[in-house]
Amino acid sequence: MRMCFTSVLLGVLLVSTAACQSGQVRVAPTPSHSPSRVDPTPGGWVPPVATPPAAPMSDLEQAVAARLGKQVAREGLDLQYVACPPWPGKAPHRMTCLGYLDGLTANIRVRLSRLTGGAVSFRARLANGLIATAELERKLRADGFHHVDCGDHQAYPAVRGRKVVCRVTRNGQQRFVVATVTNRSGAVMIRGY
């Protein structure tokens, strides 16, 4: 099974799964922080916290959560629960499940297929991107910024036009950069604040 998780280069790494293609981002110069400006709060827009259901997951949901959970963990995310519609037992079959990741929800596309001998296999991928804060901060540090803070949430939804503000330090000066989501897969454009 191959799951699709691509990194978007800004170099900002994001959990980006739509069509398994890297998005293009442009980096604008970052001006130094002006002391007369009011400092923005690091972070971005987050919808109300989504709490996973209390019901136990089915065997299929557990299998999807185990495989997909390992993939998103590499991006600093925790897949806590997967809720799928009832599976009619047929393959091939496609379904959309709902994943609960660090207080956010994301659609998961699941494609089941029948193997030789009757066994069933599946592929699963996130249908919409999330901006993984840990990866965003790690990449900004790799780009020469220090003391990077992109907010308290583990992830932000990839809603086009939404912004994530990061407080950074470079050459001893505090600055702010803004990652603006350019598409639902999670591609962003970074600009100085």
C-alpha positions as CSV (number, residue, x, y, z in Angstrom):
1,M,0.0,0.0,0.0
2,R,1.3,3.5,-0.9
3,M,-0.2,6.5,0.9
4,C,0.4,9.9,-0.6
5,F,1.9,12.6,1.6
6,T,3.9,15.2,-0.2
7,S,5.9,18.0,1.1
8,V,5.3,21.5,-0.2
9,L,8.5,23.4,-0.6
10,L,8.9,27.0,0.4
11,G,10.5,25.5,1.9
12,V,7.6,24.9,4.2
13,L,6.7,21.2,4.8
14,L,3.0,20.6,5.1
15,V,0.8,17.6,5.2
16,S,-0.4,17.8,1.6
17,T,-2.2,14.9,0.1
18,A,-4.3,16.1,-2.8
19,A,-3.2,14.4,-5.9
20,C,0.2,13.7,-4.5
21,Q,1.8,16.7,-6.1
22,S,4.1,19.3,-4.7
23,G,2.7,22.8,-4.7
24,Q,4.8,25.8,-5.5
25,V,5.4,28.6,-3.1
26,R,7.2,31.9,-3.4
27,V,9.1,33.5,-0.6
28,A,9.0,37.3,-0.3
29,P,11.8,39.2,1.5
30,T,11.2,39.5,5.2
31,P,11.6,43.1,6.5
32,S,12.9,43.6,10.0
33,H,10.5,44.0,12.8
34,S,9.4,47.6,13.5
35,P,9.2,48.4,17.2
36,S,6.3,50.8,16.6
37,R,4.1,48.0,15.3
38,V,1.8,46.0,17.5
39,D,3.0,42.4,17.6
40,P,0.5,39.9,16.1
41,T,-0.3,36.7,17.9
42,P,1.4,33.6,16.4
43,G,-1.0,31.1,15.0
44,G,-3.9,31.0,12.7
45,W,-7.6,30.4,12.4
46,V,-8.8,27.1,13.9
47,P,-12.3,25.9,13.8
48,P,-14.0,24.7,17.0
49,V,-12.3,21.7,18.5
50,A,-13.6,18.4,17.2
51,T,-13.8,15.6,19.8
52,P,-13.6,12.0,18.6
53,P,-16.6,9.8,19.1
54,A,-16.6,7.5,22.2
55,A,-17.7,4.4,20.2
56,P,-15.0,1.9,19.4
57,M,-13.7,1.8,15.8
58,S,-14.5,-1.0,13.5
59,D,-11.8,-3.3,12.2
60,L,-11.5,-1.3,9.0
61,E,-11.4,2.0,10.9
62,Q,-8.7,0.6,13.1
63,A,-6.6,-0.5,10.1
64,V,-7.0,2.8,8.4
65,A,-6.1,4.6,11.6
66,A,-3.0,2.4,12.1
67,R,-1.6,2.9,8.6
68,L,-2.5,6.6,8.1
69,G,-1.5,7.4,11.7
70,K,2.1,6.4,11.1
71,Q,2.3,8.6,8.0
72,V,0.9,11.8,9.7
73,A,3.0,11.2,12.8
74,R,6.0,12.0,10.7
75,E,4.6,15.4,10.2
76,G,4.0,15.9,13.9
77,L,0.3,15.1,13.8
78,D,-1.7,12.6,15.9
79,L,-4.6,10.7,14.1
80,Q,-6.8,9.9,17.1
81,Y,-9.9,8.4,15.5
82,V,-11.3,7.3,12.1
83,A,-15.1,7.2,11.5
84,C,-16.2,5.4,8.3
85,P,-19.6,4.7,6.9
86,P,-20.6,1.0,7.0
87,W,-18.7,-1.0,4.5
88,P,-21.0,-3.3,2.4
89,G,-18.2,-6.0,2.2
90,K,-17.7,-5.5,-1.5
91,A,-14.4,-4.7,-3.3
92,P,-13.5,-2.7,-5.2
93,H,-15.2,0.0,-3.2
94,R,-14.5,3.6,-2.4
95,M,-15.6,5.5,0.7
96,T,-14.9,8.8,2.5
97,C,-14.2,8.5,6.2
98,L,-13.7,11.3,8.7
99,G,-10.4,11.5,10.6
100,Y,-9.9,13.3,13.9
101,L,-6.4,14.8,14.0
102,D,-5.3,17.1,16.9
103,G,-8.7,18.6,17.4
104,L,-9.4,19.0,13.7
105,T,-11.3,16.8,11.3
106,A,-10.2,15.9,7.8
107,N,-11.8,13.7,5.1
108,I,-10.0,10.5,4.4
109,R,-10.4,8.8,1.0
110,V,-10.3,5.0,1.3
111,R,-10.2,2.7,-1.7
112,L,-10.7,-1.0,-1.1
113,S,-9.6,-3.7,-3.6
114,R,-9.8,-7.5,-3.6
115,L,-6.5,-9.4,-3.8
116,T,-6.0,-12.8,-5.4
117,G,-7.4,-15.4,-3.0
118,G,-10.1,-13.2,-1.7
119,A,-8.2,-11.0,0.8
120,V,-9.0,-7.3,0.8
121,S,-6.5,-4.5,0.8
122,F,-6.9,-0.7,0.9
123,R,-5.3,2.6,0.2
124,A,-6.0,5.6,2.3
125,R,-5.1,9.3,2.0
126,L,-6.2,12.6,3.5
127,A,-8.5,14.3,1.0
128,N,-7.7,17.8,2.2
129,G,-4.4,19.3,3.5
130,L,-3.5,20.4,6.9
131,I,-0.7,22.8,7.9
132,A,1.3,20.8,10.4
133,T,2.8,23.4,12.8
134,A,5.8,21.3,13.8
135,E,6.8,20.9,10.2
136,L,6.3,24.5,9.4
137,E,8.4,25.5,12.4
138,R,11.1,22.9,11.5
139,K,11.4,24.2,8.0
140,L,11.6,27.8,9.0
141,R,14.5,26.9,11.4
142,A,16.1,25.1,8.5
143,D,15.8,28.3,6.5
144,G,17.9,30.2,9.1
145,F,15.2,31.4,11.5
146,H,15.6,30.9,15.2
147,H,13.1,30.8,18.1
148,V,10.2,30.0,15.7
149,D,6.7,30.1,17.1
150,C,3.7,29.4,14.8
151,G,1.1,29.1,17.6
152,D,-0.2,26.7,20.1
153,H,-2.2,24.3,17.8
154,Q,-0.6,21.2,16.2
155,A,-2.3,21.9,12.9
156,Y,-4.3,24.4,11.0
157,P,-6.9,23.6,8.2
158,A,-5.8,24.3,4.7
159,V,-8.5,26.8,3.8
160,R,-7.5,29.0,0.9
161,G,-6.7,32.5,2.0
162,R,-6.3,31.7,5.7
163,K,-3.1,32.8,7.3
164,V,-0.7,31.4,9.9
165,V,1.5,34.0,11.6
166,C,4.9,32.8,12.9
167,R,7.2,34.8,15.2
168,V,10.8,34.2,14.3
169,T,14.3,35.6,15.0
170,R,17.1,36.1,12.5
171,N,20.4,37.8,13.1
172,G,19.2,38.7,16.6
173,Q,16.1,40.6,15.4
174,Q,12.6,39.4,16.1
175,R,10.4,39.3,12.9
176,F,7.1,37.9,11.8
177,V,6.3,35.9,8.8
178,V,2.9,35.0,7.4
179,A,2.1,31.7,5.7
180,T,-1.0,32.3,3.5
181,V,-2.8,29.1,2.2
182,T,-3.0,29.2,-1.6
183,N,-5.0,25.9,-2.1
184,R,-6.8,23.2,-0.2
185,S,-3.8,20.8,-0.5
186,G,-1.9,23.0,1.9
187,A,0.4,24.9,-0.4
188,V,1.4,28.3,1.2
189,M,3.1,31.5,0.2
190,I,5.4,33.0,2.9
191,R,5.8,36.7,3.3
192,G,7.4,39.0,5.8
193,Y,4.9,40.7,8.1
